[in-house]
Amino acid sequence: MHLHGKVSSGLGRAHVFMAQPHYQEQFREILGQTAWPGTLNITVNDEDLAPYIALRRRAGIDTLDAGDEARAMAADVDVEGHELHRVRGFLRDGVSFGGASAYLAVLSQGDSEVKCAVLIPDLTRHVDVIEVIAPVFLREHLNLHDGDSVHLSL
């Protein structure tokens, strides 16, 4: 599966979650090493929204905000061949940290590429934004800026 989109800014809060040792232990299992404490947000292109919604559905994420047409198209996308990695949530000092699902991928721009994972949090307000985790700071490593086009291969 291939997904295309443009780099976009998030809320700047992912580092609070990503730096948690409980998550980092699981990211090490998924990525083979710990993840940079942050995510790269990619606003998915309209033509790739249905495949992304299909991945979200497989992860158990509600897709009602996606719109009827995109949800109907997602029903026809086969995502069973993509291994889903579960990231368990936890409770620390009375604060709940939710779970997520991840799919291994390769992020590329031009001739540069990085092994990464598409992270789909159990609680998210994004329908058309892909969150990507990787062992490196992707914006710096690939010299990415808001609006840059990128490609994900799952």
Secondary structure, 3 states (H helix, E strand, C coil): CEEEEEEECCCCCHHHHHCCHHHHHHHHHHHCCCCCCCCEEEEECHHHHHHHHHHHHHCCCCCHHHCHHHHHHHCCCCCCCCCCEEECCEEECCEEECCEEEEEEEEEECCEEEEEEEEEECCCCCCCEEEEECCCCHHHHCCCCCCCEEEEEC
